[in-house]
Amino acid sequence: MPLIKIQTSVDSPDRLRVEALLKQLSAALAKHLGKPESYVMTAFESGVSMTFAGTTDPTCYIEIKSVGSMSPTQTKAMSQDFCTQVHQSLGVPANRTYIEFADSKGAMWGWNSSTF
């Protein structure tokens, strides 16, 4: 049940660009975690009022959640990969992007009228 959710202060790019980014992130998250992409969910929210380092320059917050545990090696590789993808797609510099990695217990994540 991996999830990657992006919130950014950048105004909404065109729909095709957002869809392409979400598809890239979906495939990459599945690969990084070794989980089937059929369980990956992506979400994107643009135009969010945000500050970083006291300015309103373009910034981004990314949440990554997954049932099980992510190793420090995995999170470091994902941080580099996703910061690069966000910079290329949205123009947000890596030093203005925070990523929160959260491990979830299967019983705390619902799907298909049950839990994992």
Number of C-alpha atoms within 10 A of each C-alpha: 21 23 20 23 18 18 19 22 20 20 12 15 13 8 9 9 13 18 15 12 18 19 14 14 24 22 15 17 25 19 12 14 18 9 15 14 16 11 12 19 18 19 16 15 16 15 13 14 12 17 14 14 8 7 9 12 14 20 26 27 16 21 16 18 20 21 17 14 14 16 11 9 8 12 17 10 12 20 18 11 15 20 21 16 17 20 17 12 14 21 13 21 16 17 11 16 20 15 18 13 17 16 14 17 13 13 10 9 13 11 9 6 5 8 11 13
